[in-house]
Amino acid sequence: MSASCDITHVLWLVRIPEVFADLRPEILAAMAASSRKELGVYSLVRLPAGVSPRGGAAGIFVPWCLPVEHAWPCDPGKTEGFIEKAASALARKFSARHPRTVWVGVLQPGPGDGWFKRLASNLRGRCLQLFPGSAMPLAEAGSQQPGEAALFCMIGAGGLYAGMASPRECNGFYPGGIHHLPKSAGTSISRAGAKIAEALHHAALHGKPPGKGTHWLELGASPGGMTLELLNRGHHVTAIDRALLDPRLEGAVGLEFYQKDVSSWHPARGRKFDALLCDMNGDPLDAFAQVLRLKTCLRDGAWIIFTLKTTGREGMDELLALHRKVLAGAETGRCDHMATTHLSGNRREFTMWFRC
């Protein structure tokens, strides 16, 4: 039931988004993966010891990964006593290492995964009973400390795969990352609301995210999906866009809107903001140039969340070259790069986090 030991290579469970499925062979090759087995939306790969799927340039294509220290290839539905056998094996292997908690996810998320979700919940419950005093029964994955190791398990038709790592190492608080993070209460204007909700959640992996009362400068706000989500969370927003916002935002408390091209908008002298959000369409380098121009109106330590659109770039080399150019611009502009990843709400684009 245990993965074979290999001192020169480490087994990893790697998730690459479907929007980049055409690049999967190139991405894995860039990681120096020596073997590959497909498990739903995941790839089980062997990497050289000391190499993390997120560590190199190609890591931006990997929204979640896990070092696999225990593998049980099987069909859980046809394995008698699966939960008890799996939980007992995990307790024997990991309890002495005192994981902060235990999380169990599904290898093939989506429609029809209800049976595996129930199985995952039952397996987690049994594991918590077998890890006395070590695995805390946290009810919410986001309440974890990002640097403390948890035991993550993934189950599906291909079996069970588990390992210990911190949420920061895995690049997500949830097993498998985030697939469906609910937006705050209120009327939804666009799918972008879920994207900023996930971006704020992800920011907690790298520091304290902007809290209630933060004043955001939002570039490219129309139609207002992200704007509404920020307002619903108790933030204030100064939104800029050539196009109008959705009529449902008219008169919204905490909102100041300027119908102007971002490049021609200038804040009032001495005006300061706590955070900046940019989801502008068009050329991504031009968009980031506007971010750097307006950095002067941000307070020290402000967060910047930037959507790196990749329109017109298709191949892996083109996408990585674009990312490098933005990083170079950030370094010149004295913005500290915190992370880049693909969120579940992203299309063929990335989300980047900076502090200034």
LUMROVEX-742984 format. One record per atom (N, C-alpha, C): residue in three letters; x, y, z. Coordinates in steps of 0.2 Angstrom, whole numbers, plus 5000, padded with zeros to 4 digits. Atoms other than C-alpha are relative to their C-alpha. Layout:
REM residues N
ALAXYZ ...
END
This chain:
REM residues 356
MET500449945000 MET500050005000 MET500450065000 SER499649945000 SER501550125001 SER500450014993 ALA499649995006 ALA502450204987 ALA500749985001 SER499350034999 SER504150134983 SER500550065001 CYS499549954998 CYS505650224990 CYS500550014994 ASP499649995006 ASP506750314977 ASP500450065003 ILE499649954997 ILE508150424984 ILE500250064995 THR499949955005 THR508450514968 THR499450034997 HIS500749975003 HIS506650544962 HIS499550005006 VAL500550004996 VAL505150594971 VAL499350004996 LEU500650015003 LEU503350554967 LEU499650065001 TRP500549944999 TRP502150704964 TRP499449994997 LEU500749995003 LEU500350734961 LEU499950074998 VAL500049945003 VAL500250874949 VAL499350024996 ARG500649985004 ARG498650974943 ARG500250054995 ILE500049955006 ILE498751064926 ILE499450024998 PRO500649985002 PRO497251164921 PRO499849974993 GLU500250035006 GLU496251094907 GLU500150064994 VAL499949955006 VAL496451264897 VAL500850004998 PHE499350015002 PHE498351214897 PHE500149934998 ALA499950075002 ALA498051034892 ALA500449994994 ASP499650005006 ASP498851064875 ASP500850005002 LEU499349994998 LEU500451114884 LEU500349955006 ARG499850044995 ARG500450974897 ARG500749964999 PRO499350035001 PRO501950874889 PRO500650055001 GLU499549954999 GLU502951034888 GLU500250025007 ILE499949984993 ILE502651084906 ILE500349955004 LEU499750054996 LEU503050914913 LEU500749994998 ALA499350015002 ALA504650904902 ALA500450055003 ALA499649944997 ALA505151074909 ALA500249995007 MET499950014993 MET505051004926 MET500549945001 ALA499650065000 ALA506150854921 ALA499749945003 ALA500450064998 ALA504750724925 ALA500349944996 SER499750065004 SER505450554921 SER499549954999 SER500650045001 SER503750464921 SER499450045001 ARG500649974999 ARG501950504920 ARG499449955000 LYS500650045000 LYS500250424924 LYS499450055001 GLU500549965000 GLU498650514921 GLU499449975005 LEU500550024995 LEU497350514936 LEU499550065000 GLY500549945000 GLY495850624931 GLY500350064997 VAL499749935002 VAL496450804930 VAL500750005003 TYR499350004997 TYR498050754939 TYR500549964996 SER499550045002 SER499650684933 SER500549985006 LEU499550024995 LEU500750574944 LEU500649994997 VAL499350005003 VAL502550604940 VAL500549995005 ARG499450004996 ARG504250574946 ARG500550064998 LEU499549945001 LEU505450724948 LEU500649995004 PRO499350014997 PRO507250734953 PRO499950025007 ALA500049984993 ALA507450744972 ALA500250085001 GLY499849934999 GLY507450924978 GLY499650054995 VAL500449965005 VAL506350984963 VAL499350005002 SER500749994999 SER504651054966 SER499650024994 PRO500349985006 PRO503351064952 PRO499950085000 ARG500149934999 ARG503051244958 ARG500750045000 GLY499449974999 GLY504951284959 GLY500350044994 GLY499749975006 GLY505451324941 GLY499550054997 ALA500449955004 ALA504751444928 ALA499349974998 ALA500650035002 ALA503451314923 ALA499549995005 GLY500450014994 GLY502751314940 GLY499350045000 ILE500649965001 ILE501451454935 ILE499449964997 PHE500550045003 PHE500551314926 PHE499749955005 VAL500250054995 VAL500351214942 VAL499650035005 PRO500349974995 PRO498951274953 PRO500049965007 TRP500050044994 TRP499151134965 TRP500449944999 CYS499650065000 CYS500350994969 CYS500149975007 LEU499950034994 LEU500750864982 LEU500649955000 PRO499550065000 PRO502250754986 PRO499749945003 VAL500350074998 VAL501650574987 VAL500449965004 GLU499650044996 GLU502350485001 GLU499649935002 HIS500450064999 HIS500950355002 HIS499549994994 ALA500450015005 ALA500050274987 ALA499749935000 TRP500350065000 TRP498750144986 TRP499649994993 PRO500350015006 PRO498250104968 PRO499449955000 CYS500650054999 CYS496450024969 CYS499450034997 ASP500749975002 ASP494650044965 ASP499650005007 PRO500349994993 PRO493950114982 PRO499349965000 GLY500750035000 GLY492150054976 GLY500049935001 LYS500050085000 LYS492649874975 LYS500549975005 THR499650024994 THR493849874990 THR499649995006 GLU500350014994 GLU493049795005 GLU500350035006 GLY499749964995 GLY493349905020 GLY500450054999 PHE499549955002 PHE494150035011 PHE500250065005 ILE499949954996 ILE493950175023 ILE500449985006 GLU499650024994 GLU494550075038 GLU500749984998 LYS499350025002 LYS496050005029 LYS500450064998 ALA499649945002 ALA496550175021 ALA500250045006 ALA499949964994 ALA496350265038 ALA500549975004 SER499550044995 SER497350135048 SER500750014997 ALA499349995003 ALA498750145035 ALA500350075000 LEU499849934999 LEU498850335035 LEU500250015007 ALA499849994993 ALA498850335054 ALA500749975002 ARG499450044998 ARG500250205055 ARG500650044997 LYS499449975004 LYS501350305042 LYS500150075002 PHE500049934999 PHE500950485047 PHE499950035007 SER500249974994 SER500350505065 SER500650025004 ALA499549984996 ALA502050515073 ALA500350064997 ARG499749945002 ARG502450665062 ARG499550065002 HIS500549954997 HIS500950755070 HIS499850054994 PRO500249955004 PRO500150835055 PRO499550055003 ARG500549954997 ARG499150995059 ARG499349984999 THR500750025001 THR497550925051 THR500049954994 VAL500150055006 VAL496950795038 VAL499550034995 TRP500449985005 TRP496150845022 TRP499949954994 VAL500050055005 VAL495450725009 VAL499650034994 GLY500349975006 GLY494950784991 GLY499949944995 VAL500250045005 VAL494350704975 VAL500450014994 LEU499649995006 LEU495450664960 LEU499750024994 GLN500449985006 GLN494050684947 GLN499550055002 PRO500549954998 PRO493150844953 PRO499550014994 GLY500549985005 GLY491550894944 GLY499349965001 PRO500650035000 PRO489850824940 PRO500149925001 GLY500050074999 GLY489550644946 GLY500549985005 ASP499550024995 ASP490850654960 ASP499749995007 GLY500450004993 GLY489550644974 GLY500249945004 TRP499850064996 TRP490050464979 TRP500750015003 PHE499349994998 PHE491850514980 PHE500150055005 LYS500049944995 LYS491550674990 LYS499749975006 ARG500250034993 ARG490550575003 ARG500549955002 LEU499450044998 LEU491950445003 LEU500650045003 ALA499449964997 ALA493250585006 ALA499850035007 SER500249984994 SER492250655020 SER500049955005 ASN500050064995 ASN492050485029 ASN500749985001 LEU499350024998 LEU493850445027 LEU500450065004 ARG499749954996 ARG494350615034 ARG499849995007 GLY500250014993 GLY493250585049 GLY500349955004 ARG499750064997 ARG493950415052 ARG500750025002 CYS499349984998 CYS495750485051 CYS500150045006 LEU500049954995 LEU495350625063 LEU500049965007 GLN500150044994 GLN494850485076 GLN500649965001 LEU499450044999 LEU496450395073 LEU500750045001 PHE499449964999 PHE497650545075 PHE499950045006 PRO500249974994 PRO497250585093 PRO500650055002 GLY499549944997 GLY498050755099 GLY500450034995 SER499549975005 SER498950795083 SER499650034994 ALA500449975006 ALA497650815068 ALA499450045003 MET500549964998 MET496550955073 MET499450004996 PRO500650005004 PRO494750945067 PRO499750074998 LEU500249935003 LEU494751115058 LEU499449994995 ALA500650015004 ALA493051145050 ALA500150044993 GLU499949965006 GLU493751265037 GLU500750004998 ALA499350015002 ALA495351235026 ALA500350075001 GLY499749945000 GLY495651425025 GLY500350025007 SER499849984994 SER495951435044 SER500749975002 GLN499450034998 GLN497551335043 GLN500650065000 GLN499449965001 GLN499251415045 GLN500449984994 PRO499750025006 PRO500051425028 PRO500649965000 GLY499350035000 GLY501751365033 GLY500049935004 GLU500050064996 GLU501151215044 GLU499849944996 ALA500150065004 ALA501151045037 ALA499349965002 ALA500650044999 ALA499450955035 ALA500149934996 LEU500050075004 LEU499150775028 LEU499450014995 PHE500449995006 PHE498350795011 PHE499949934997 CYS500250065004 CYS497450645003 CYS499650014994 MET500550005006 MET496650624986 MET499849934998 ILE500350065002 ILE495550484981 ILE499650004994 GLY500450015006 GLY494650424965 GLY500049934998 ALA500050075003 ALA494450284954 ALA500749974999 GLY499350025001 GLY496350274952 GLY500349985007 GLY499750024994 GLY496550244971 GLY500150065005 LEU499949954994 LEU497250344986 LEU500750024999 TYR499449975000 TYR498750464986 TYR500150055005 ALA500049964994 ALA499350555001 ALA500750025001 GLY499449984998 GLY500750655008 GLY500050065004 MET500049944995 MET501250795021 MET500350064997 ALA499749935003 ALA501550975015 ALA499650055003 SER500449944998 SER501051145020 SER499650034994 PRO500449975005 PRO499651235011 PRO500550054995 ARG499649965005 ARG501051355004 ARG500449964995 GLU499650045005 GLU502051214997 GLU499649974995 CYS500450025005 CYS500551144989 CYS499750054995 ASN500349945004 ASN499951314983 ASN499250005001 GLY500749994999 GLY498251304991 GLY499849975007 PHE500250024994 PHE497351275007 PHE499549945000 TYR500550065001 TYR496051145000 TYR500449944997 PRO499750055004 PRO496550974994 PRO499850004993 GLY500149995007 GLY496750994976 GLY500050074998 GLY500149925002 GLY496651184977 GLY499350015001 ILE500749975000 ILE495051284975 ILE499749984994 HIS500450015006 HIS493751224963 HIS499450055000 HIS500749965000 HIS492151314969 HIS500050045006 LEU500049964994 LEU492451454981 LEU499450055000 PRO500649965000 PRO490751544985 PRO500250075000 LYS499949934999 LYS490651724982 LYS499650025006 SER500449984994 SER489951834996 SER499350014998 ALA500749995001 ALA488051864998 ALA499950064996 GLY500149945004 GLY487351984985 GLY499949984993 THR500150015007 THR486851994967 THR500650004996 SER499450015004 SER488151924955 SER499950044993 ILE500049975006 ILE488552034940 ILE500449964995 SER499750045005 SER489851924932 SER500449955003 ARG499650054997 ARG490951774935 ARG500750035003 ALA499349974997 ALA492451894939 ALA499950015008 GLY500150004992 GLY491651904957 GLY500349945003 ALA499750064997 ALA492151724960 ALA500850015000 LYS499250005001 LYS493951764953 LYS500350045005 ILE499649964995 ILE494351904965 ILE499949975007 ALA500150034993 ALA493551804980 ALA500649955001 GLU499550054999 GLU494751664976 GLU500750035000 ALA499349975000 ALA496251784973 ALA500150035007 LEU499949974993 LEU495951864991 LEU500149945004 HIS499950064996 HIS495851684998 HIS500749984999 HIS499450035002 HIS497451634989 HIS500650055003 ALA499549954998 ALA498351794995 ALA500249985007 ALA499950024993 ALA498251725013 ALA500649955000 LEU499450055000 LEU499651595008 LEU500650045001 HIS499449965000 HIS500851745007 HIS500050065004 GLY500049944996 GLY500351865020 GLY499350015002 LYS500749984998 LYS498851945028 LYS499750044994 PRO500349965005 PRO497651995014 PRO499750065002 PRO500449944999 PRO496752155012 PRO499449995004 GLY500650014996 GLY495452165026 GLY499450054998 LYS500649965000 LYS493752245028 LYS500250085001 GLY499849935000 GLY493852435025 GLY500650024996 THR499549995005 THR495252425012 THR499750044995 HIS500249965006 HIS495152564999 HIS500449974994 TRP499750035006 TRP495452484982 TRP500050054994 LEU500049975006 LEU495952564966 LEU499949944994 GLU500250055005 GLU495152454952 GLU500150034993 LEU499849985007 LEU495852474934 LEU499649954995 GLY500450045005 GLY494652404920 GLY499549965004 ALA500550034995 ALA493152374932 ALA499449984996 SER500650025003 SER491752354919 SER500049934999 PRO500749984998 PRO490452274921 PRO499950015007 GLY500049994993 GLY490852274939 GLY499949945005 GLY500150064996 GLY490852094945 GLY500550005006 MET499550004995 MET492452114955 MET499850065005 THR500249944996 THR491852284961 THR499549985005 LEU500650024996 LEU490252214968 LEU500349955006 GLU499750054995 GLU491252074977 GLU500450035005 LEU499649964995 LEU492452194985 LEU499550045005 LEU500549964996 LEU490952304991 LEU499649965005 ASN500350054995 ASN490052154998 ASN500449985006 ARG499650024995 ARG491552115008 ARG500250065005 GLY499949954996 GLY491552285016 GLY500650054998 HIS499449965003 HIS492952365005 HIS499750074997 HIS500149945004 HIS492952544997 HIS500349994993 VAL499750015007 VAL493252544978 VAL499950074996 THR500049955005 THR493752684966 THR500249964994 ALA500050045006 ALA493452604949 ALA500150054994 ILE499949965006 ILE494052664932 ILE499949964994 ASP500150045006 ASP493452604915 ASP499750054995 ARG500349965006 ARG492952684898 ARG499349985000 ALA500750025000 ALA491352574899 ALA499750015007 LEU500449994994 LEU489952604911 LEU500049935004 LEU500150064996 LEU489752484926 LEU499249985000 ASP500750035000 ASP488152374928 ASP499650055004 PRO500549954996 PRO486652484933 PRO499949985007 ARG500150024993 ARG486452384949 ARG500550035005 LEU499549964996 LEU488052474955 LEU499950075001 GLU500249935000 GLU487252644953 GLU499950025007 GLY500149984993 GLY487352734970 GLY500249955005 ALA499750044995 ALA488252594979 ALA500450035005 VAL499649974994 VAL488952634996 VAL500749984999 GLY499350025000 GLY490852644996 GLY500350004993 LEU499850015007 LEU490952654977 LEU500150074997 GLU499949945004 GLU491752804967 GLU500249984993 PHE499950035007 PHE491752774948 PHE500250064995 TYR499849955005 TYR492652874934 TYR500049964993 GLN500150035007 GLN492152834916 GLN500550034996 LYS499449985003 LYS493852864909 LYS500549954997 ASP499550055001 ASP495252774900 ASP500550005006 VAL499550014995 VAL496452714913 VAL500650044999 SER499449965002 SER497952794904 SER499950085001 SER500149934999 SER497152964906 SER499850025006 TRP500349994993 TRP496552954924 TRP500650015004 HIS499549994995 HIS497553034937 HIS499750025007 PRO500449994993 PRO497153034956 PRO500250075002 ALA499949934997 ALA496953194966 ALA500750005004 ARG499450004997 ARG498553254973 ARG500049985007 GLY500050034993 GLY498953164989 GLY499649945002 ARG500550055000 ARG497653034986 ARG500449935001 LYS499650064999 LYS498252864993 LYS499449945000 PHE500450065000 PHE497552684991 PHE500349955004 ASP499750064996 ASP497752525001 ASP500249944996 ALA499950065004 ALA497752404987 ALA499850024993 LEU500149995007 LEU497652394968 LEU499849944996 LEU500350065003 LEU496652274957 LEU500050024992 CYS500049995007 CYS496952264938 CYS499849944996 ASP500250055004 ASP495952154927 ASP499850024992 MET500249975006 MET496052254911 MET500149954994 ASN499950035006 ASN495852184894 ASN500550044995 GLY499549975004 GLY497052224880 GLY500749975001 ASP499350024999 ASP498952214879 ASP500249995007 PRO499850014993 PRO499552144896 PRO500650045002 LEU499549964998 LEU501152244896 LEU499850075000 ASP500249934999 ASP500252404893 ASP499650015006 ALA500450004994 ALA499052364907 ALA500550005006 PHE499550004994 PHE500552324919 PHE500350075000 ALA499749935000 ALA501352494914 ALA499550055003 GLN500549964997 GLN499752574920 GLN500049995008 VAL499950014992 VAL499952484937 VAL500650035003 LEU499349974997 LEU501752544939 LEU499950075000 ARG500049925000 ARG501252724934 ARG499650025006 LEU500549984994 LEU499852724948 LEU500349975006 LYS499750034994 LYS500952634960 LYS500250065005 THR499849954996 THR501452804967 THR499450035004 CYS500649984996 CYS499652824974 CYS499849955005 LEU500250064996 LEU499752664984 LEU500450015007 ARG499750004993 ARG500252665003 ARG500549955000 ASP499450054999 ASP501852575008 ASP499749935002 GLY500350074998 GLY501452385009 GLY499449984997 ALA500650015003 ALA499952394998 ALA500049944996 TRP500150065004 TRP499352234989 TRP499950024993 ILE500249995007 ILE499252234970 ILE499849934997 ILE500250065003 ILE498252094961 ILE499950014993 PHE500049995007 PHE498552084943 PHE499849944996 THR500150065004 THR497751974930 THR500450014994 LEU499550005006 LEU499051934917 LEU499649964994 LYS500350025006 LYS498051914901 LYS500549974995 THR499550035005 THR498851804887 THR499850014993 THR500249995007 THR497951864872 THR500550004995 GLY499549995006 GLY498951834856 GLY500649955002 ARG499450054999 ARG500251714865 ARG499749935001 GLU500350075000 GLU499951524863 GLU500549955003 GLY499650054997 GLY501451424866 GLY500350015007 MET499750004994 MET502351384882 MET500550065001 ASP499549965000 ASP503851484878 ASP499850084999 GLU500249935000 GLU502851644873 GLU499750025007 LEU500349984994 LEU501851634889 LEU500550015006 LEU499449994995 LEU503451614900 LEU500350074999 ALA499649945002 ALA504251754890 ALA499650065003 LEU500449954998 LEU502751864894 LEU500050015008 HIS499950004993 HIS502851824912 HIS500650035003 ARG499449974998 ARG504651864913 ARG500050084999 LYS500049935002 LYS504352034905 LYS499750045006 VAL500449974994 VAL503052074919 VAL500450005006 LEU499650014995 LEU504252014932 LEU500650055000 ALA499549955001 ALA505652124925 ALA499750075002 GLY500349944999 GLY504452274925 GLY499950015008 ALA500249994993 ALA503952244943 ALA500750015004 GLU499449994996 GLU505752234949 GLU500350074999 THR499849935002 THR506152394940 THR499650055004 GLY500449964997 GLY504652474948 GLY499949995008 ARG500050014993 ARG505052404965 ARG499449975003 CYS500650034998 CYS503552294967 CYS500349935002 ASP499850064998 ASP503952134977 ASP499549944997 HIS500450055003 HIS503251984967 HIS499949945006 MET500150054995 MET502351864980 MET499849934997 ALA500250065003 ALA501551734968 ALA499750014993 THR500350015006 THR500951684951 THR499649945000 THR500350065001 THR499651554948 THR499450004996 HIS500650015004 HIS498151494938 HIS499449995005 LEU500550014996 LEU496551514948 LEU499449964996 SER500650045003 SER494951404945 SER499650054996 GLY500449955003 GLY494051564939 GLY500450034994 ASN499649975006 ASN495451604926 ASN499849964994 ARG500050045006 ARG495351564908 ARG500749994998 ARG499350015002 ARG496951554898 ARG500450075002 GLU499749944997 GLU497751684910 GLU500249985007 PHE499750014994 PHE498651704926 PHE499850055005 THR500049954994 THR498451794943 THR500650015003 MET499349994997 MET499951884950 MET499950045006 TRP500149964993 TRP500151954968 TRP500750045001 PHE499449964999 PHE501352094972 PHE499950045007 ARG500049954994 ARG501752204988 ARG500550064998 CYS499649955002 CYS502452374986 CYS500150055007 
END
